[in-house]
C-alpha cells in the first residue's frame, strides 16, 4: 500500500469504507437458506399429517413403497412451497437467527 500514490490510497479508503462486510453477507445468506430449509421441513411435516388418513388401497395403491415415496413427495412439496414464499415462517426465523447473531 505504501507504493500507491496518495490519491489512490484515498480512493481505496473510500471504496473499502463503502464495501459491505463479506462475512456478514455470507452469514445473512446462510441465515436465509437455513430459515427456508426450516420452513420447508415444517411444511413437509404438516403435509404428512394432512395426508396421513388418505386411503391408498386399491389395485395399485398401498404398501411400504408408497409410504416411502409419499414421505419423499411431502418433503419436495415442502421445499417448493417454501421456495415460492411459504407461509411467512422463514422470514421470522431468519430475523431471529440474525438477531441472535447480531448481524444486520
CNS distance restraints for C-alpha pairs under 8 A (distance, minus, plus):
assign (resid   1 and name CA) (resid   9 and name CA) 7.39 0.50 0.50
assign (resid   4 and name CA) (resid   8 and name CA) 5.95 0.50 0.50
assign (resid   4 and name CA) (resid   9 and name CA) 6.25 0.50 0.50
assign (resid   5 and name CA) (resid   9 and name CA) 6.37 0.50 0.50
assign (resid   6 and name CA) (resid  10 and name CA) 6.21 0.50 0.50
assign (resid   7 and name CA) (resid  11 and name CA) 6.10 0.50 0.50
assign (resid   8 and name CA) (resid  12 and name CA) 6.02 0.50 0.50
assign (resid   9 and name CA) (resid  13 and name CA) 6.13 0.50 0.50
assign (resid  10 and name CA) (resid  14 and name CA) 6.29 0.50 0.50
assign (resid  11 and name CA) (resid  15 and name CA) 6.22 0.50 0.50
assign (resid  12 and name CA) (resid  16 and name CA) 6.01 0.50 0.50
assign (resid  13 and name CA) (resid  17 and name CA) 5.98 0.50 0.50
assign (resid  14 and name CA) (resid  18 and name CA) 6.43 0.50 0.50
assign (resid  15 and name CA) (resid  19 and name CA) 6.14 0.50 0.50
assign (resid  20 and name CA) (resid  24 and name CA) 7.79 0.50 0.50
assign (resid  20 and name CA) (resid  25 and name CA) 7.43 0.50 0.50
assign (resid  21 and name CA) (resid  25 and name CA) 6.40 0.50 0.50
assign (resid  22 and name CA) (resid  26 and name CA) 6.07 0.50 0.50
assign (resid  23 and name CA) (resid  27 and name CA) 6.11 0.50 0.50
assign (resid  24 and name CA) (resid  28 and name CA) 6.00 0.50 0.50
assign (resid  24 and name CA) (resid 103 and name CA) 6.36 0.50 0.50
assign (resid  24 and name CA) (resid 104 and name CA) 7.45 0.50 0.50
assign (resid  25 and name CA) (resid  29 and name CA) 6.05 0.50 0.50
assign (resid  26 and name CA) (resid  30 and name CA) 5.97 0.50 0.50
assign (resid  27 and name CA) (resid  31 and name CA) 5.98 0.50 0.50
assign (resid  27 and name CA) (resid 103 and name CA) 7.65 0.50 0.50
assign (resid  28 and name CA) (resid  32 and name CA) 6.20 0.50 0.50
assign (resid  28 and name CA) (resid  98 and name CA) 6.91 0.50 0.50
assign (resid  28 and name CA) (resid 103 and name CA) 7.24 0.50 0.50
assign (resid  28 and name CA) (resid 104 and name CA) 7.61 0.50 0.50
assign (resid  29 and name CA) (resid  33 and name CA) 6.21 0.50 0.50
assign (resid  30 and name CA) (resid  34 and name CA) 6.03 0.50 0.50
assign (resid  31 and name CA) (resid  35 and name CA) 6.00 0.50 0.50
assign (resid  31 and name CA) (resid  94 and name CA) 5.54 0.50 0.50
assign (resid  31 and name CA) (resid  97 and name CA) 6.31 0.50 0.50
assign (resid  31 and name CA) (resid  98 and name CA) 6.85 0.50 0.50
assign (resid  32 and name CA) (resid  36 and name CA) 6.16 0.50 0.50
assign (resid  32 and name CA) (resid  90 and name CA) 7.45 0.50 0.50
assign (resid  32 and name CA) (resid  91 and name CA) 7.82 0.50 0.50
assign (resid  32 and name CA) (resid  94 and name CA) 5.49 0.50 0.50
assign (resid  33 and name CA) (resid  37 and name CA) 6.16 0.50 0.50
assign (resid  34 and name CA) (resid  38 and name CA) 6.09 0.50 0.50
assign (resid  34 and name CA) (resid  94 and name CA) 7.66 0.50 0.50
assign (resid  35 and name CA) (resid  39 and name CA) 6.20 0.50 0.50
assign (resid  35 and name CA) (resid  89 and name CA) 7.88 0.50 0.50
assign (resid  35 and name CA) (resid  90 and name CA) 4.69 0.50 0.50
assign (resid  35 and name CA) (resid  91 and name CA) 7.18 0.50 0.50
assign (resid  35 and name CA) (resid  93 and name CA) 5.45 0.50 0.50
assign (resid  35 and name CA) (resid  94 and name CA) 5.24 0.50 0.50
assign (resid  36 and name CA) (resid  40 and name CA) 6.12 0.50 0.50
assign (resid  36 and name CA) (resid  82 and name CA) 6.11 0.50 0.50
assign (resid  36 and name CA) (resid  83 and name CA) 7.17 0.50 0.50
assign (resid  36 and name CA) (resid  90 and name CA) 5.09 0.50 0.50
assign (resid  37 and name CA) (resid  41 and name CA) 6.17 0.50 0.50
assign (resid  37 and name CA) (resid  79 and name CA) 7.30 0.50 0.50
assign (resid  37 and name CA) (resid  82 and name CA) 7.72 0.50 0.50
assign (resid  38 and name CA) (resid  42 and name CA) 6.17 0.50 0.50
assign (resid  38 and name CA) (resid  90 and name CA) 7.12 0.50 0.50
assign (resid  39 and name CA) (resid  43 and name CA) 6.06 0.50 0.50
assign (resid  39 and name CA) (resid  78 and name CA) 7.66 0.50 0.50
assign (resid  39 and name CA) (resid  82 and name CA) 6.08 0.50 0.50
assign (resid  39 and name CA) (resid  86 and name CA) 7.30 0.50 0.50
assign (resid  39 and name CA) (resid  89 and name CA) 6.00 0.50 0.50
assign (resid  39 and name CA) (resid  90 and name CA) 5.51 0.50 0.50
assign (resid  40 and name CA) (resid  44 and name CA) 6.09 0.50 0.50
assign (resid  40 and name CA) (resid  75 and name CA) 7.30 0.50 0.50
assign (resid  40 and name CA) (resid  78 and name CA) 4.42 0.50 0.50
assign (resid  40 and name CA) (resid  79 and name CA) 4.68 0.50 0.50
assign (resid  40 and name CA) (resid  80 and name CA) 7.73 0.50 0.50
assign (resid  40 and name CA) (resid  81 and name CA) 7.14 0.50 0.50
assign (resid  40 and name CA) (resid  82 and name CA) 5.19 0.50 0.50
assign (resid  40 and name CA) (resid  86 and name CA) 7.93 0.50 0.50
assign (resid  41 and name CA) (resid  45 and name CA) 6.27 0.50 0.50
assign (resid  41 and name CA) (resid  75 and name CA) 6.84 0.50 0.50
assign (resid  41 and name CA) (resid  78 and name CA) 6.34 0.50 0.50
assign (resid  41 and name CA) (resid  79 and name CA) 7.50 0.50 0.50
assign (resid  42 and name CA) (resid  46 and name CA) 6.25 0.50 0.50
assign (resid  42 and name CA) (resid  78 and name CA) 7.50 0.50 0.50
assign (resid  43 and name CA) (resid  47 and name CA) 6.04 0.50 0.50
assign (resid  43 and name CA) (resid  75 and name CA) 7.98 0.50 0.50
assign (resid  43 and name CA) (resid  77 and name CA) 7.97 0.50 0.50
assign (resid  43 and name CA) (resid  78 and name CA) 4.86 0.50 0.50
assign (resid  43 and name CA) (resid  81 and name CA) 7.77 0.50 0.50
assign (resid  43 and name CA) (resid  82 and name CA) 7.72 0.50 0.50
assign (resid  44 and name CA) (resid  48 and name CA) 6.11 0.50 0.50
assign (resid  44 and name CA) (resid  74 and name CA) 5.09 0.50 0.50
assign (resid  44 and name CA) (resid  75 and name CA) 4.84 0.50 0.50
assign (resid  44 and name CA) (resid  76 and name CA) 7.63 0.50 0.50
assign (resid  44 and name CA) (resid  77 and name CA) 6.72 0.50 0.50
assign (resid  44 and name CA) (resid  78 and name CA) 4.53 0.50 0.50
assign (resid  44 and name CA) (resid  79 and name CA) 7.77 0.50 0.50
assign (resid  45 and name CA) (resid  49 and name CA) 6.43 0.50 0.50
assign (resid  45 and name CA) (resid  74 and name CA) 7.70 0.50 0.50
assign (resid  45 and name CA) (resid  75 and name CA) 7.91 0.50 0.50
assign (resid  46 and name CA) (resid  50 and name CA) 6.31 0.50 0.50
assign (resid  47 and name CA) (resid  51 and name CA) 6.19 0.50 0.50
assign (resid  47 and name CA) (resid  74 and name CA) 6.12 0.50 0.50
assign (resid  47 and name CA) (resid  78 and name CA) 7.67 0.50 0.50
assign (resid  48 and name CA) (resid  52 and name CA) 5.88 0.50 0.50
assign (resid  48 and name CA) (resid  71 and name CA) 6.87 0.50 0.50
assign (resid  48 and name CA) (resid  74 and name CA) 6.19 0.50 0.50
assign (resid  49 and name CA) (resid  53 and name CA) 7.93 0.50 0.50
assign (resid  56 and name CA) (resid  61 and name CA) 4.91 0.50 0.50
assign (resid  56 and name CA) (resid  62 and name CA) 5.09 0.50 0.50
assign (resid  57 and name CA) (resid  61 and name CA) 4.70 0.50 0.50
assign (resid  57 and name CA) (resid  62 and name CA) 5.03 0.50 0.50
assign (resid  58 and name CA) (resid  62 and name CA) 7.29 0.50 0.50
assign (resid  61 and name CA) (resid  66 and name CA) 7.26 0.50 0.50
assign (resid  62 and name CA) (resid  66 and name CA) 5.79 0.50 0.50
assign (resid  62 and name CA) (resid  67 and name CA) 7.49 0.50 0.50
assign (resid  63 and name CA) (resid  67 and name CA) 6.70 0.50 0.50
assign (resid  64 and name CA) (resid  68 and name CA) 6.41 0.50 0.50
assign (resid  65 and name CA) (resid  69 and name CA) 6.16 0.50 0.50
assign (resid  66 and name CA) (resid  70 and name CA) 5.77 0.50 0.50
assign (resid  67 and name CA) (resid  71 and name CA) 6.26 0.50 0.50
assign (resid  68 and name CA) (resid  72 and name CA) 6.46 0.50 0.50
assign (resid  69 and name CA) (resid  73 and name CA) 5.98 0.50 0.50
assign (resid  70 and name CA) (resid  74 and name CA) 6.12 0.50 0.50
assign (resid  71 and name CA) (resid  75 and name CA) 6.34 0.50 0.50
assign (resid  72 and name CA) (resid  76 and name CA) 6.35 0.50 0.50
assign (resid  73 and name CA) (resid  77 and name CA) 6.12 0.50 0.50
assign (resid  74 and name CA) (resid  78 and name CA) 6.09 0.50 0.50
assign (resid  75 and name CA) (resid  79 and name CA) 6.34 0.50 0.50
assign (resid  76 and name CA) (resid  80 and name CA) 6.18 0.50 0.50
assign (resid  77 and name CA) (resid  81 and name CA) 6.07 0.50 0.50
assign (resid  78 and name CA) (resid  82 and name CA) 6.06 0.50 0.50
assign (resid  79 and name CA) (resid  83 and name CA) 6.00 0.50 0.50
assign (resid  80 and name CA) (resid  84 and name CA) 6.14 0.50 0.50
assign (resid  81 and name CA) (resid  85 and name CA) 6.54 0.50 0.50
assign (resid  81 and name CA) (resid  86 and name CA) 5.03 0.50 0.50
assign (resid  82 and name CA) (resid  86 and name CA) 3.99 0.50 0.50
assign (resid  82 and name CA) (resid  87 and name CA) 7.39 0.50 0.50
assign (resid  82 and name CA) (resid  90 and name CA) 7.78 0.50 0.50
assign (resid  86 and name CA) (resid  90 and name CA) 7.52 0.50 0.50
assign (resid  88 and name CA) (resid  92 and name CA) 6.97 0.50 0.50
assign (resid  89 and name CA) (resid  93 and name CA) 6.21 0.50 0.50
assign (resid  90 and name CA) (resid  94 and name CA) 5.91 0.50 0.50
assign (resid  91 and name CA) (resid  95 and name CA) 6.20 0.50 0.50
assign (resid  92 and name CA) (resid  96 and name CA) 6.27 0.50 0.50
assign (resid  93 and name CA) (resid  97 and name CA) 6.13 0.50 0.50
assign (resid  94 and name CA) (resid  98 and name CA) 6.19 0.50 0.50
assign (resid  95 and name CA) (resid  99 and name CA) 6.00 0.50 0.50
assign (resid  96 and name CA) (resid 100 and name CA) 5.95 0.50 0.50
assign (resid  97 and name CA) (resid 101 and name CA) 6.24 0.50 0.50
assign (resid  98 and name CA) (resid 102 and name CA) 5.71 0.50 0.50
assign (resid  98 and name CA) (resid 103 and name CA) 5.04 0.50 0.50
assign (resid  98 and name CA) (resid 104 and name CA) 6.54 0.50 0.50
assign (resid  99 and name CA) (resid 103 and name CA) 6.33 0.50 0.50
assign (resid  99 and name CA) (resid 104 and name CA) 7.60 0.50 0.50
